[in-house]
Amino acid sequence: MKDYMTIEETCDYFKVSANTLKSWREKGLTIIKIGNKILFSAQDLNDFLDQFKFGGIR
């Protein structure tokens, strides 16, 4: 797994929709925005998923 993933890569990895990612962001998942590009950190995803008992991606 890469340290940072795009929306598309994150959706593909977790087999979730962009709407699910949007919901996760609304619940506190941190994003990194560079220009128009939104990235997700693997560590932030682990922390977020652990918080909600989804299990991490370690």
mmCIF file of the N, C-alpha and C atoms, coordinates in Angstrom:
data_MODEL
# 
_entry.id   MODEL 
# 
loop_
_atom_site.group_PDB 
_atom_site.id 
_atom_site.type_symbol 
_atom_site.label_atom_id 
_atom_site.label_alt_id 
_atom_site.label_comp_id 
_atom_site.label_asym_id 
_atom_site.label_entity_id 
_atom_site.label_seq_id 
_atom_site.pdbx_PDB_ins_code 
_atom_site.Cartn_x 
_atom_site.Cartn_y 
_atom_site.Cartn_z 
_atom_site.occupancy 
_atom_site.B_iso_or_equiv 
_atom_site.pdbx_formal_charge 
_atom_site.auth_seq_id 
_atom_site.auth_comp_id 
_atom_site.auth_asym_id 
_atom_site.auth_atom_id 
_atom_site.pdbx_PDB_model_num 
ATOM 1   N N  . MET A 1 1  ? 0.843   -1.180 0.000  1.00 0.00 ? 1  MET A N  1 
ATOM 2   C CA . MET A 1 1  ? 0.000   0.000  0.000  1.00 0.00 ? 1  MET A CA 1 
ATOM 3   C C  . MET A 1 1  ? 0.887   1.241  0.000  1.00 0.00 ? 1  MET A C  1 
ATOM 4   N N  . LYS A 1 2  ? 0.454   2.220  -0.749 1.00 0.00 ? 2  LYS A N  1 
ATOM 5   C CA . LYS A 1 2  ? 1.163   3.483  -0.831 1.00 0.00 ? 2  LYS A CA 1 
ATOM 6   C C  . LYS A 1 2  ? 0.903   4.298  0.432  1.00 0.00 ? 2  LYS A C  1 
ATOM 7   N N  . ASP A 1 3  ? 1.786   5.252  0.720  1.00 0.00 ? 3  ASP A N  1 
ATOM 8   C CA . ASP A 1 3  ? 1.602   6.125  1.880  1.00 0.00 ? 3  ASP A CA 1 
ATOM 9   C C  . ASP A 1 3  ? 0.416   7.066  1.688  1.00 0.00 ? 3  ASP A C  1 
ATOM 10  N N  . TYR A 1 4  ? 0.186   7.486  0.438  1.00 0.00 ? 4  TYR A N  1 
ATOM 11  C CA . TYR A 1 4  ? -0.920  8.390  0.118  1.00 0.00 ? 4  TYR A CA 1 
ATOM 12  C C  . TYR A 1 4  ? -1.665  7.852  -1.088 1.00 0.00 ? 4  TYR A C  1 
ATOM 13  N N  . MET A 1 5  ? -2.990  7.961  -1.054 1.00 0.00 ? 5  MET A N  1 
ATOM 14  C CA . MET A 1 5  ? -3.808  7.460  -2.153 1.00 0.00 ? 5  MET A CA 1 
ATOM 15  C C  . MET A 1 5  ? -4.822  8.514  -2.582 1.00 0.00 ? 5  MET A C  1 
ATOM 16  N N  . THR A 1 6  ? -5.141  8.495  -3.865 1.00 0.00 ? 6  THR A N  1 
ATOM 17  C CA . THR A 1 6  ? -6.182  9.371  -4.393 1.00 0.00 ? 6  THR A CA 1 
ATOM 18  C C  . THR A 1 6  ? -7.554  8.811  -3.997 1.00 0.00 ? 6  THR A C  1 
ATOM 19  N N  . ILE A 1 7  ? -8.594  9.565  -4.294 1.00 0.00 ? 7  ILE A N  1 
ATOM 20  C CA . ILE A 1 7  ? -9.953  9.093  -4.034 1.00 0.00 ? 7  ILE A CA 1 
ATOM 21  C C  . ILE A 1 7  ? -10.183 7.775  -4.767 1.00 0.00 ? 7  ILE A C  1 
ATOM 22  N N  . GLU A 1 8  ? -9.811  7.727  -6.030 1.00 0.00 ? 8  GLU A N  1 
ATOM 23  C CA . GLU A 1 8  ? -10.040 6.534  -6.842 1.00 0.00 ? 8  GLU A CA 1 
ATOM 24  C C  . GLU A 1 8  ? -9.286  5.332  -6.289 1.00 0.00 ? 8  GLU A C  1 
ATOM 25  N N  . GLU A 1 9  ? -8.023  5.539  -5.928 1.00 0.00 ? 9  GLU A N  1 
ATOM 26  C CA . GLU A 1 9  ? -7.223  4.444  -5.376 1.00 0.00 ? 9  GLU A CA 1 
ATOM 27  C C  . GLU A 1 9  ? -7.790  3.951  -4.050 1.00 0.00 ? 9  GLU A C  1 
ATOM 28  N N  . THR A 1 10 ? -8.237  4.883  -3.212 1.00 0.00 ? 10 THR A N  1 
ATOM 29  C CA . THR A 1 10 ? -8.806  4.520  -1.911 1.00 0.00 ? 10 THR A CA 1 
ATOM 30  C C  . THR A 1 10 ? -10.097 3.743  -2.095 1.00 0.00 ? 10 THR A C  1 
ATOM 31  N N  . CYS A 1 11 ? -10.958 4.213  -2.999 1.00 0.00 ? 11 CYS A N  1 
ATOM 32  C CA . CYS A 1 11 ? -12.216 3.503  -3.283 1.00 0.00 ? 11 CYS A CA 1 
ATOM 33  C C  . CYS A 1 11 ? -11.930 2.095  -3.789 1.00 0.00 ? 11 CYS A C  1 
ATOM 34  N N  . ASP A 1 12 ? -10.978 1.972  -4.691 1.00 0.00 ? 12 ASP A N  1 
ATOM 35  C CA . ASP A 1 12 ? -10.633 0.677  -5.259 1.00 0.00 ? 12 ASP A CA 1 
ATOM 36  C C  . ASP A 1 12 ? -10.071 -0.253 -4.183 1.00 0.00 ? 12 ASP A C  1 
ATOM 37  N N  . TYR A 1 13 ? -9.191  0.253  -3.338 1.00 0.00 ? 13 TYR A N  1 
ATOM 38  C CA . TYR A 1 13 ? -8.561  -0.558 -2.301 1.00 0.00 ? 13 TYR A CA 1 
ATOM 39  C C  . TYR A 1 13 ? -9.590  -1.098 -1.308 1.00 0.00 ? 13 TYR A C  1 
ATOM 40  N N  . PHE A 1 14 ? -10.512 -0.221 -0.877 1.00 0.00 ? 14 PHE A N  1 
ATOM 41  C CA . PHE A 1 14 ? -11.503 -0.607 0.126  1.00 0.00 ? 14 PHE A CA 1 
ATOM 42  C C  . PHE A 1 14 ? -12.800 -1.140 -0.472 1.00 0.00 ? 14 PHE A C  1 
ATOM 43  N N  . LYS A 1 15 ? -12.912 -1.072 -1.797 1.00 0.00 ? 15 LYS A N  1 
ATOM 44  C CA . LYS A 1 15 ? -14.139 -1.511 -2.482 1.00 0.00 ? 15 LYS A CA 1 
ATOM 45  C C  . LYS A 1 15 ? -15.355 -0.749 -1.950 1.00 0.00 ? 15 LYS A C  1 
ATOM 46  N N  . VAL A 1 16 ? -15.186 0.579  -1.864 1.00 0.00 ? 16 VAL A N  1 
ATOM 47  C CA . VAL A 1 16 ? -16.274 1.460  -1.430 1.00 0.00 ? 16 VAL A CA 1 
ATOM 48  C C  . VAL A 1 16 ? -16.482 2.534  -2.488 1.00 0.00 ? 16 VAL A C  1 
ATOM 49  N N  . SER A 1 17 ? -17.607 3.213  -2.403 1.00 0.00 ? 17 SER A N  1 
ATOM 50  C CA . SER A 1 17 ? -17.915 4.272  -3.360 1.00 0.00 ? 17 SER A CA 1 
ATOM 51  C C  . SER A 1 17 ? -17.320 5.603  -2.899 1.00 0.00 ? 17 SER A C  1 
ATOM 52  N N  . ALA A 1 18 ? -17.292 6.547  -3.818 1.00 0.00 ? 18 ALA A N  1 
ATOM 53  C CA . ALA A 1 18 ? -16.853 7.900  -3.478 1.00 0.00 ? 18 ALA A CA 1 
ATOM 54  C C  . ALA A 1 18 ? -17.780 8.515  -2.439 1.00 0.00 ? 18 ALA A C  1 
ATOM 55  N N  . ASN A 1 19 ? -19.059 8.144  -2.474 1.00 0.00 ? 19 ASN A N  1 
ATOM 56  C CA . ASN A 1 19 ? -20.000 8.643  -1.464 1.00 0.00 ? 19 ASN A CA 1 
ATOM 57  C C  . ASN A 1 19 ? -19.642 8.140  -0.073 1.00 0.00 ? 19 ASN A C  1 
ATOM 58  N N  . THR A 1 20 ? -19.162 6.907  0.019  1.00 0.00 ? 20 THR A N  1 
ATOM 59  C CA . THR A 1 20 ? -18.729 6.378  1.314  1.00 0.00 ? 20 THR A CA 1 
ATOM 60  C C  . THR A 1 20 ? -17.536 7.168  1.824  1.00 0.00 ? 20 THR A C  1 
ATOM 61  N N  . LEU A 1 21 ? -16.587 7.462  0.950  1.00 0.00 ? 21 LEU A N  1 
ATOM 62  C CA . LEU A 1 21 ? -15.433 8.276  1.356  1.00 0.00 ? 21 LEU A CA 1 
ATOM 63  C C  . LEU A 1 21 ? -15.883 9.655  1.808  1.00 0.00 ? 21 LEU A C  1 
ATOM 64  N N  . LYS A 1 22 ? -16.846 10.224 1.107  1.00 0.00 ? 22 LYS A N  1 
ATOM 65  C CA . LYS A 1 22 ? -17.374 11.527 1.502  1.00 0.00 ? 22 LYS A CA 1 
ATOM 66  C C  . LYS A 1 22 ? -17.977 11.446 2.901  1.00 0.00 ? 22 LYS A C  1 
ATOM 67  N N  . SER A 1 23 ? -18.709 10.381 3.162  1.00 0.00 ? 23 SER A N  1 
ATOM 68  C CA . SER A 1 23 ? -19.300 10.176 4.487  1.00 0.00 ? 23 SER A CA 1 
ATOM 69  C C  . SER A 1 23 ? -18.207 10.042 5.541  1.00 0.00 ? 23 SER A C  1 
ATOM 70  N N  . TRP A 1 24 ? -17.144 9.302  5.235  1.00 0.00 ? 24 TRP A N  1 
ATOM 71  C CA . TRP A 1 24 ? -16.035 9.152  6.172  1.00 0.00 ? 24 TRP A CA 1 
ATOM 72  C C  . TRP A 1 24 ? -15.385 10.500 6.438  1.00 0.00 ? 24 TRP A C  1 
ATOM 73  N N  . ARG A 1 25 ? -15.250 11.323 5.389  1.00 0.00 ? 25 ARG A N  1 
ATOM 74  C CA . ARG A 1 25 ? -14.668 12.658 5.567  1.00 0.00 ? 25 ARG A CA 1 
ATOM 75  C C  . ARG A 1 25 ? -15.553 13.495 6.481  1.00 0.00 ? 25 ARG A C  1 
ATOM 76  N N  . GLU A 1 26 ? -16.867 13.389 6.321  1.00 0.00 ? 26 GLU A N  1 
ATOM 77  C CA . GLU A 1 26 ? -17.796 14.142 7.167  1.00 0.00 ? 26 GLU A CA 1 
ATOM 78  C C  . GLU A 1 26 ? -17.737 13.672 8.621  1.00 0.00 ? 26 GLU A C  1 
ATOM 79  N N  . LYS A 1 27 ? -17.299 12.425 8.814  1.00 0.00 ? 27 LYS A N  1 
ATOM 80  C CA . LYS A 1 27 ? -17.171 11.876 10.168 1.00 0.00 ? 27 LYS A CA 1 
ATOM 81  C C  . LYS A 1 27 ? -15.791 12.131 10.764 1.00 0.00 ? 27 LYS A C  1 
ATOM 82  N N  . GLY A 1 28 ? -14.920 12.800 10.002 1.00 0.00 ? 28 GLY A N  1 
ATOM 83  C CA . GLY A 1 28 ? -13.640 13.201 10.563 1.00 0.00 ? 28 GLY A CA 1 
ATOM 84  C C  . GLY A 1 28 ? -12.394 12.667 9.897  1.00 0.00 ? 28 GLY A C  1 
ATOM 85  N N  . LEU A 1 29 ? -12.517 11.890 8.819  1.00 0.00 ? 29 LEU A N  1 
ATOM 86  C CA . LEU A 1 29 ? -11.335 11.407 8.121  1.00 0.00 ? 29 LEU A CA 1 
ATOM 87  C C  . LEU A 1 29 ? -10.579 12.593 7.528  1.00 0.00 ? 29 LEU A C  1 
ATOM 88  N N  . THR A 1 30 ? -9.320  12.678 7.846  1.00 0.00 ? 30 THR A N  1 
ATOM 89  C CA . THR A 1 30 ? -8.474  13.776 7.382  1.00 0.00 ? 30 THR A CA 1 
ATOM 90  C C  . THR A 1 30 ? -8.083  13.571 5.925  1.00 0.00 ? 30 THR A C  1 
ATOM 91  N N  . ILE A 1 31 ? -8.057  14.666 5.192  1.00 0.00 ? 31 ILE A N  1 
ATOM 92  C CA . ILE A 1 31 ? -7.590  14.624 3.806  1.00 0.00 ? 31 ILE A CA 1 
ATOM 93  C C  . ILE A 1 31 ? -6.405  15.562 3.656  1.00 0.00 ? 31 ILE A C  1 
ATOM 94  N N  . ILE A 1 32 ? -5.667  15.352 2.587  1.00 0.00 ? 32 ILE A N  1 
ATOM 95  C CA . ILE A 1 32 ? -4.591  16.255 2.203  1.00 0.00 ? 32 ILE A CA 1 
ATOM 96  C C  . ILE A 1 32 ? -4.982  16.787 0.837  1.00 0.00 ? 32 ILE A C  1 
ATOM 97  N N  . LYS A 1 33 ? -5.045  18.099 0.726  1.00 0.00 ? 33 LYS A N  1 
ATOM 98  C CA . LYS A 1 33 ? -5.445  18.700 -0.543 1.00 0.00 ? 33 LYS A CA 1 
ATOM 99  C C  . LYS A 1 33 ? -4.251  19.427 -1.142 1.00 0.00 ? 33 LYS A C  1 
ATOM 100 N N  . ILE A 1 34 ? -3.898  19.035 -2.360 1.00 0.00 ? 34 ILE A N  1 
ATOM 101 C CA . ILE A 1 34 ? -2.813  19.669 -3.103 1.00 0.00 ? 34 ILE A CA 1 
ATOM 102 C C  . ILE A 1 34 ? -3.402  20.130 -4.420 1.00 0.00 ? 34 ILE A C  1 
ATOM 103 N N  . GLY A 1 35 ? -3.595  21.421 -4.549 1.00 0.00 ? 35 GLY A N  1 
ATOM 104 C CA . GLY A 1 35 ? -4.284  21.942 -5.724 1.00 0.00 ? 35 GLY A CA 1 
ATOM 105 C C  . GLY A 1 35 ? -5.699  21.405 -5.737 1.00 0.00 ? 35 GLY A C  1 
ATOM 106 N N  . ASN A 1 36 ? -6.089  20.770 -6.833 1.00 0.00 ? 36 ASN A N  1 
ATOM 107 C CA . ASN A 1 36 ? -7.415  20.156 -6.934 1.00 0.00 ? 36 ASN A CA 1 
ATOM 108 C C  . ASN A 1 36 ? -7.425  18.685 -6.533 1.00 0.00 ? 36 ASN A C  1 
ATOM 109 N N  . LYS A 1 37 ? -6.275  18.168 -6.153 1.00 0.00 ? 37 LYS A N  1 
ATOM 110 C CA . LYS A 1 37 ? -6.144  16.743 -5.847 1.00 0.00 ? 37 LYS A CA 1 
ATOM 111 C C  . LYS A 1 37 ? -6.348  16.496 -4.348 1.00 0.00 ? 37 LYS A C  1 
ATOM 112 N N  . ILE A 1 38 ? -7.175  15.506 -4.032 1.00 0.00 ? 38 ILE A N  1 
ATOM 113 C CA . ILE A 1 38 ? -7.416  15.101 -2.654 1.00 0.00 ? 38 ILE A CA 1 
ATOM 114 C C  . ILE A 1 38 ? -6.716  13.770 -2.434 1.00 0.00 ? 38 ILE A C  1 
ATOM 115 N N  . LEU A 1 39 ? -5.918  13.704 -1.369 1.00 0.00 ? 39 LEU A N  1 
ATOM 116 C CA . LEU A 1 39 ? -5.192  12.486 -1.033 1.00 0.00 ? 39 LEU A CA 1 
ATOM 117 C C  . LEU A 1 39 ? -5.562  12.034 0.371  1.00 0.00 ? 39 LEU A C  1 
ATOM 118 N N  . PHE A 1 40 ? -5.472  10.728 0.585  1.00 0.00 ? 40 PHE A N  1 
ATOM 119 C CA . PHE A 1 40 ? -5.710  10.133 1.882  1.00 0.00 ? 40 PHE A CA 1 
ATOM 120 C C  . PHE A 1 40 ? -4.423  9.465  2.342  1.00 0.00 ? 40 PHE A C  1 
ATOM 121 N N  . SER A 1 41 ? -4.043  9.711  3.572  1.00 0.00 ? 41 SER A N  1 
ATOM 122 C CA . SER A 1 41 ? -2.863  9.100  4.151  1.00 0.00 ? 41 SER A CA 1 
ATOM 123 C C  . SER A 1 41 ? -3.229  7.718  4.686  1.00 0.00 ? 41 SER A C  1 
ATOM 124 N N  . ALA A 1 42 ? -2.364  6.724  4.438  1.00 0.00 ? 42 ALA A N  1 
ATOM 125 C CA . ALA A 1 42 ? -2.606  5.377  4.947  1.00 0.00 ? 42 ALA A CA 1 
ATOM 126 C C  . ALA A 1 42 ? -2.703  5.400  6.466  1.00 0.00 ? 42 ALA A C  1 
ATOM 127 N N  . GLN A 1 43 ? -1.866  6.189  7.134  1.00 0.00 ? 43 GLN A N  1 
ATOM 128 C CA . GLN A 1 43 ? -1.910  6.273  8.597  1.00 0.00 ? 43 GLN A CA 1 
ATOM 129 C C  . GLN A 1 43 ? -3.228  6.883  9.070  1.00 0.00 ? 43 GLN A C  1 
ATOM 130 N N  . ASP A 1 44 ? -3.683  7.946  8.409  1.00 0.00 ? 44 ASP A N  1 
ATOM 131 C CA . ASP A 1 44 ? -4.960  8.563  8.776  1.00 0.00 ? 44 ASP A CA 1 
ATOM 132 C C  . ASP A 1 44 ? -6.126  7.597  8.564  1.00 0.00 ? 44 ASP A C  1 
ATOM 133 N N  . LEU A 1 45 ? -6.076  6.819  7.475  1.00 0.00 ? 45 LEU A N  1 
ATOM 134 C CA . LEU A 1 45 ? -7.110  5.820  7.226  1.00 0.00 ? 45 LEU A CA 1 
ATOM 135 C C  . LEU A 1 45 ? -7.115  4.758  8.326  1.00 0.00 ? 45 LEU A C  1 
ATOM 136 N N  . ASN A 1 46 ? -5.919  4.281  8.709  1.00 0.00 ? 46 ASN A N  1 
ATOM 137 C CA . ASN A 1 46 ? -5.828  3.308  9.792  1.00 0.00 ? 46 ASN A CA 1 
ATOM 138 C C  . ASN A 1 46 ? -6.423  3.856  11.081 1.00 0.00 ? 46 ASN A C  1 
ATOM 139 N N  . ASP A 1 47 ? -6.024  5.072  11.430 1.00 0.00 ? 47 ASP A N  1 
ATOM 140 C CA . ASP A 1 47 ? -6.515  5.682  12.665 1.00 0.00 ? 47 ASP A CA 1 
ATOM 141 C C  . ASP A 1 47 ? -8.026  5.857  12.634 1.00 0.00 ? 47 ASP A C  1 
ATOM 142 N N  . PHE A 1 48 ? -8.545  6.325  11.519 1.00 0.00 ? 48 PHE A N  1 
ATOM 143 C CA . PHE A 1 48 ? -9.990  6.543  11.380 1.00 0.00 ? 48 PHE A CA 1 
ATOM 144 C C  . PHE A 1 48 ? -10.751 5.223  11.478 1.00 0.00 ? 48 PHE A C  1 
ATOM 145 N N  . LEU A 1 49 ? -10.306 4.222  10.736 1.00 0.00 ? 49 LEU A N  1 
ATOM 146 C CA . LEU A 1 49 ? -11.006 2.942  10.732 1.00 0.00 ? 49 LEU A CA 1 
ATOM 147 C C  . LEU A 1 49 ? -10.918 2.246  12.087 1.00 0.00 ? 49 LEU A C  1 
ATOM 148 N N  . ASP A 1 50 ? -9.782  2.369  12.758 1.00 0.00 ? 50 ASP A N  1 
ATOM 149 C CA . ASP A 1 50 ? -9.653  1.810  14.109 1.00 0.00 ? 50 ASP A CA 1 
ATOM 150 C C  . ASP A 1 50 ? -10.637 2.476  15.064 1.00 0.00 ? 50 ASP A C  1 
ATOM 151 N N  . GLN A 1 51 ? -10.812 3.769  14.913 1.00 0.00 ? 51 GLN A N  1 
ATOM 152 C CA . GLN A 1 51 ? -11.726 4.531  15.765 1.00 0.00 ? 51 GLN A CA 1 
ATOM 153 C C  . GLN A 1 51 ? -13.156 4.023  15.641 1.00 0.00 ? 51 GLN A C  1 
ATOM 154 N N  . PHE A 1 52 ? -13.541 3.610  14.444 1.00 0.00 ? 52 PHE A N  1 
ATOM 155 C CA . PHE A 1 52 ? -14.894 3.144  14.213 1.00 0.00 ? 52 PHE A CA 1 
ATOM 156 C C  . PHE A 1 52 ? -15.006 1.623  14.162 1.00 0.00 ? 52 PHE A C  1 
ATOM 157 N N  . LYS A 1 53 ? -13.939 0.947  14.618 1.00 0.00 ? 53 LYS A N  1 
ATOM 158 C CA . LYS A 1 53 ? -13.936 -0.517 14.721 1.00 0.00 ? 53 LYS A CA 1 
ATOM 159 C C  . LYS A 1 53 ? -14.087 -1.226 13.380 1.00 0.00 ? 53 LYS A C  1 
ATOM 160 N N  . PHE A 1 54 ? -13.642 -0.583 12.296 1.00 0.00 ? 54 PHE A N  1 
ATOM 161 C CA . PHE A 1 54 ? -13.673 -1.228 10.989 1.00 0.00 ? 54 PHE A CA 1 
ATOM 162 C C  . PHE A 1 54 ? -12.439 -2.098 10.770 1.00 0.00 ? 54 PHE A C  1 
ATOM 163 N N  . GLY A 1 55 ? -11.437 -1.894 11.587 1.00 0.00 ? 55 GLY A N  1 
ATOM 164 C CA . GLY A 1 55 ? -10.165 -2.584 11.376 1.00 0.00 ? 55 GLY A CA 1 
ATOM 165 C C  . GLY A 1 55 ? -9.305  -1.783 10.436 1.00 0.00 ? 55 GLY A C  1 
ATOM 166 N N  . GLY A 1 56 ? -8.027  -1.823 10.641 1.00 0.00 ? 56 GLY A N  1 
ATOM 167 C CA . GLY A 1 56 ? -7.124  -0.998 9.851  1.00 0.00 ? 56 GLY A CA 1 
ATOM 168 C C  . GLY A 1 56 ? -6.667  -1.689 8.574  1.00 0.00 ? 56 GLY A C  1 
ATOM 169 N N  . ILE A 1 57 ? -5.692  -1.080 7.938  1.00 0.00 ? 57 ILE A N  1 
ATOM 170 C CA . ILE A 1 57 ? -5.163  -1.595 6.684  1.00 0.00 ? 57 ILE A CA 1 
ATOM 171 C C  . ILE A 1 57 ? -3.680  -1.899 6.835  1.00 0.00 ? 57 ILE A C  1 
ATOM 172 N N  . ARG A 1 58 ? -3.290  -2.288 7.994  1.00 0.00 ? 58 ARG A N  1 
ATOM 173 C CA . ARG A 1 58 ? -1.862  -2.486 8.296  1.00 0.00 ? 58 ARG A CA 1 
ATOM 174 C C  . ARG A 1 58 ? -1.289  -3.629 7.526  1.00 0.00 ? 58 ARG A C  1 
# 
